[in-house]
Amino acid sequence: MTIRSTFTDGGAVVQMVGSMDARDLSALHLELLDHLRSRRRSIVLDFQDVDHVSYRDASQLAREFELVRSYQGDLRVAGLSPYVRNILVFAGLACFLEGATPDSATAYGPGAARVPRAS
């Protein structure tokens, strides 16, 4: 899996491409920690190009939400396909996915990073 970030005012959009397993979740953890230490508190995980998340490892995402909250930050998800959304829901992450729908991301700025639409 590839992880790259696009920066916004006080935040970041973390774009992921490919399949996600424990090794990728570890890399994502380090990426989020780097953003938090750089005072980027508003972070969007862009799942638009994620085609699979290992069910066995998906529950580790809960710790990332808790990590960001411990820094008084806000972590949201965008661009979930129905398939990936179901994996995360079955892994017990439904409470973290509120408002994240396949069409909840819009393109903006250079690099076409996606962020959730305002309700």
Backbone hydrogen bonds in HBPLUS format (Angstrom, degrees):
<---DONOR---> <-ACCEPTOR-->    atom                        ^
c    i                          cat <-CA-CA->   ^        H-A-AA   ^      H-
h    n   atom  resd res      DA  || num        DHA   H-A  angle D-A-AA Bond
n    s   type  num  typ     dist DA aas  dist angle  dist       angle   num
A0002-THR N   A0017-VAL O   2.93 MM  15  5.10 157.6  1.98 145.2 152.0     1
A0017-VAL N   A0002-THR O   2.90 MM  15  5.10 149.6  2.00 145.9 152.6     2
A0004-ARG N   A0015-GLN O   2.95 MM  11  5.37 158.9  2.00 152.0 158.6     3
A0015-GLN N   A0004-ARG O   2.76 MM  11  5.37 154.3  1.82 175.7 171.3     4
A0006-THR N   A0013-VAL O   2.90 MM   7  5.21 154.7  1.96 146.8 155.1     5
A0013-VAL N   A0006-THR O   2.80 MM   7  5.21 160.9  1.83 157.2 163.8     6
A0008-THR N   A0011-GLY O   2.99 MM   3  4.95 175.0  1.99 122.3 123.6     7
A0011-GLY N   A0008-THR O   3.24 MM   3  4.95 169.8  2.25 105.3 108.4     8
A0041-ARG N   A0010-GLY O   3.04 MM  31  6.34 122.7  2.38 155.6 153.1     9
A0012-ALA N   A0042-SER O   2.91 MM  30  6.47 147.1  2.02 151.7 158.8    10
A0044-VAL N   A0012-ALA O   2.96 MM  32  6.43 155.8  2.02 153.0 161.0    11
A0014-VAL N   A0044-VAL O   2.77 MM  30  6.07 168.1  1.78 171.7 176.0    12
A0046-ASP N   A0014-VAL O   2.80 MM  32  5.78 169.4  1.81 148.3 151.7    13
A0016-MET N   A0046-ASP O   3.32 MM  30  6.31 157.6  2.37 164.9 162.3    14
A0018-GLY N   A0049-ASP O   2.99 MM  31  6.37 164.6  2.02 146.2 142.4    15
A0051-ASP N   A0018-GLY O   2.98 MM  33  5.67 143.9  2.11 123.9 135.2    16
A0020-MET N   A0052-HIS O   2.76 MM  32  6.14 155.6  1.82 145.6 153.8    17
A0054-SER N   A0020-MET O   2.80 MM  34  6.11 163.9  1.82 169.4 173.5    18
A0024-ASP N   A0021-ASP O   3.05 MM   3  5.31 117.8  2.45 104.6 119.5    19
A0025-LEU N   A0021-ASP O   2.93 MM   4  6.21 153.3  2.00 156.2 165.0    20
A0026-SER N   A0022-ALA O   3.00 MM   4  6.23 144.2  2.13 144.5 153.6    21
A0027-ALA N   A0023-ARG O   3.14 MM   4  6.49 152.3  2.22 140.7 147.6    22
A0028-LEU N   A0024-ASP O   2.82 MM   4  6.10 152.6  1.90 147.0 155.3    23
A0029-HIS N   A0025-LEU O   2.92 MM   4  6.08 150.4  2.01 139.5 147.1    24
A0030-LEU N   A0026-SER O   3.18 MM   4  6.53 158.0  2.23 147.2 151.4    25
A0031-GLU N   A0027-ALA O   3.01 MM   4  6.28 154.1  2.08 146.2 153.8    26
A0032-LEU N   A0028-LEU O   2.89 MM   4  6.15 162.9  1.92 156.3 160.0    27
A0033-LEU N   A0029-HIS O   2.92 MM   4  6.12 161.7  1.95 151.0 156.6    28
A0034-ASP N   A0030-LEU O   2.98 MM   4  6.15 154.6  2.05 144.5 150.9    29
A0035-HIS N   A0031-GLU O   3.10 MM   4  6.43 155.2  2.16 146.2 152.5    30
A0036-LEU N   A0032-LEU O   2.92 MM   4  6.19 162.7  1.95 156.0 160.7    31
A0037-ARG N   A0033-LEU O   2.94 MM   4  6.12 159.8  1.98 150.1 155.5    32
A0038-SER N   A0034-ASP O   3.08 MM   4  6.23 130.5  2.33 136.1 148.8    33
A0038-SER N   A0035-HIS O   3.09 MM   3  5.03 131.6  2.33  93.5 107.2    34
A0040-ARG N   A0035-HIS O   2.88 MM   5  5.15 162.9  1.91 153.8 149.4    35
A0039-ARG N   A0036-LEU O   3.01 MM   3  5.03 152.4  2.09 110.1 111.4    36
A0074-ASP N   A0041-ARG O   2.70 MM  33  6.08 161.6  1.73 163.7 165.3    37
A0043-ILE N   A0074-ASP O   2.85 MM  31  6.14 169.3  1.86 167.9 171.7    38
A0076-ARG N   A0043-ILE O   2.92 MM  33  6.40 156.3  1.98 155.0 162.9    39
A0045-LEU N   A0076-ARG O   2.71 MM  31  6.11 166.3  1.73 157.4 160.3    40
A0078-ALA N   A0045-LEU O   2.94 MM  33  6.21 146.5  2.05 163.1 158.3    41
A0047-PHE N   A0078-ALA O   2.79 MM  31  5.97 166.5  1.81 166.5 163.6    42
A0050-VAL N   A0047-PHE O   3.00 MM   3  5.09 171.0  2.00 118.1 118.6    43
A0057-ASP N   A0054-SER O   3.05 MM   3  5.35 132.5  2.28 104.0 116.2    44
A0058-ALA N   A0054-SER O   2.85 MM   4  5.85 130.0  2.11 151.8 167.1    45
A0060-GLN N   A0057-ASP O   2.99 MM   3  5.78 160.1  2.03 123.9 129.9    46
A0061-LEU N   A0058-ALA O   2.95 MM   3  5.81 167.9  1.97 126.6 130.3    47
A0062-ALA N   A0059-SER O   3.11 MM   3  5.76 153.1  2.18 114.7 120.9    48
A0063-ARG N   A0060-GLN O   3.17 MM   3  5.65 134.6  2.39 107.5 117.2    49
A0064-GLU N   A0061-LEU O   2.93 MM   3  5.15 131.3  2.17 102.0 115.7    50
A0065-PHE N   A0061-LEU O   3.25 MM   4  6.73 150.0  2.35 151.8 159.3    51
A0066-GLU N   A0062-ALA O   3.11 MM   4  6.43 158.9  2.16 149.3 155.1    52
A0067-LEU N   A0063-ARG O   2.82 MM   4  5.98 148.5  1.92 140.0 149.1    53
A0068-VAL N   A0064-GLU O   3.04 MM   4  6.25 169.3  2.06 150.1 151.5    54
A0069-ARG N   A0065-PHE O   3.04 MM   4  6.24 158.5  2.09 144.9 151.4    55
A0070-SER N   A0066-GLU O   2.92 MM   4  6.10 144.0  2.05 142.9 152.5    56
A0070-SER N   A0067-LEU O   3.07 MM   3  5.12 121.3  2.43  95.1 110.0    57
A0071-TYR N   A0068-VAL O   3.10 MM   3  5.29 145.1  2.23 102.5 112.7    58
A0073-GLY N   A0068-VAL O   2.84 MM   5  5.00 150.8  1.92 144.4 144.3    59
A0072-GLN N   A0069-ARG O   2.86 MM   3  4.79 152.6  1.93 113.8 114.5    60
A0085-ARG N   A0081-SER O   2.89 MM   4  5.99 166.7  1.91 159.8 164.3    61
A0086-ASN N   A0082-PRO O   2.97 MM   4  6.09 157.0  2.02 144.1 149.5    62
A0087-ILE N   A0083-TYR O   3.16 MM   4  6.51 155.4  2.22 146.3 152.7    63
A0088-LEU N   A0084-VAL O   3.04 MM   4  6.35 163.1  2.07 155.2 158.8    64
A0089-VAL N   A0085-ARG O   2.85 MM   4  6.10 155.4  1.92 152.5 160.2    65
A0090-PHE N   A0086-ASN O   2.87 MM   4  6.00 169.6  1.88 153.7 156.5    66
A0091-ALA N   A0087-ILE O   2.99 MM   4  6.16 130.2  2.24 137.7 151.3    67
A0093-LEU N   A0088-LEU O   2.94 MM   5  5.41 157.1  1.99 153.2 152.8    68
A0092-GLY N   A0089-VAL O   2.94 MM   3  5.24 159.7  1.98 111.8 116.7    69
A0096-PHE N   A0093-LEU O   2.94 MM   3  5.46 147.9  2.04 116.9 126.3    70
A0097-LEU N   A0094-ALA O   3.10 MM   3  5.24 154.5  2.17 106.9 114.7    71
A0100-ALA N   A0097-LEU O   2.91 MM   3  5.40 165.3  1.94 142.3 142.9    72
A0104-SER N   A0101-THR O   3.03 MM   3  5.04 164.0  2.05 118.5 116.9    73
A0117-ARG N   A0104-SER O   3.21 MM  13  5.84 130.4  2.47 128.4 138.6    74
A0106-THR N   A0115-VAL O   3.20 MM   9  5.84 147.8  2.31 142.7 148.7    75
A0108-TYR N   A0113-ALA O   3.15 MM   5  5.87 131.1  2.40 150.5 163.7    76
A0112-ALA N   A0109-GLY O   3.27 MM   3  5.72 152.6  2.35 131.8 132.5    77
